């Protein structure tokens, strides 16, 4: 089974016509029939009832048509998500800050700006002690922390400013 065969199956189900599907795919009707036969052989059941001047989905074909359409939708959605991820518009960002910090001064406005600018990024804020921030940064539970200069200097393998 491959995506080409699934696309052919969906097209035949749409048109209920092999010749019309062949035109859509710029190929011959025997080529379309061959791809469908390969799919039916792999799955182990017929997808269509073929009579002179009549093409109709079998009950198995109805079930698989819905499944194949769902597969196509999910694949297209996944590809869109990968594009968003690649473009930096999908993912998560965990930000930690010191318990003594007033988040309304800088943290929350910055997080709000980032949420509006990058709606596909899930931003979470965590208020913790320095030792907890350091542990969470080391374990990957946090991506960024806001702390004091003298505390940041104690962090190893961390870029800070």
C-alpha positions, 0 to 999 in steps of 0.5 A: 500500500502506498499513498498513490494507491490510496489517492487512486482509491479515493478518486475512484470512489469519488467518480465511480469511474475508472476512466475519469480517475485515469484522466485525473492522474494523467495515466491509462485506465489499465494502470488505474485498475492495476493499482487498485488490484494491488491494493485489493490483493494486499488488503485481501478484499474487493473495494468495488463491485464492478459491473458493466456501466456500474461501479459501486463501493463494497461494504468493505470499500465504504469502511476503507474509504472513510479510513483512507480519507482520515489517513489523508487528513491526518497526514496533511495535518501532520505535514502542516504541524511539521512546517509550523515546527520548522518555522518555529510556530509550534512547540512549547516554552517553559519559563522559570523565575525566582519566587521573589520576582513580581511576574507582572513587571516583566515575565507575564507581559513578555509571555503574553507578547510571545503567546500573541506573536507565536500562537502555536507555542504553548508557554508555561510559567513556573515560580520557584527557588533558585535551586529548583530553577537550576534543577529544572533547567538541568533536567530539561523541565525548563527552557529558560530561567530568570534569576539574579546575576550572581546566581546565574554565574553559578550555572555550568554549561548555560548561556546567560546575560 
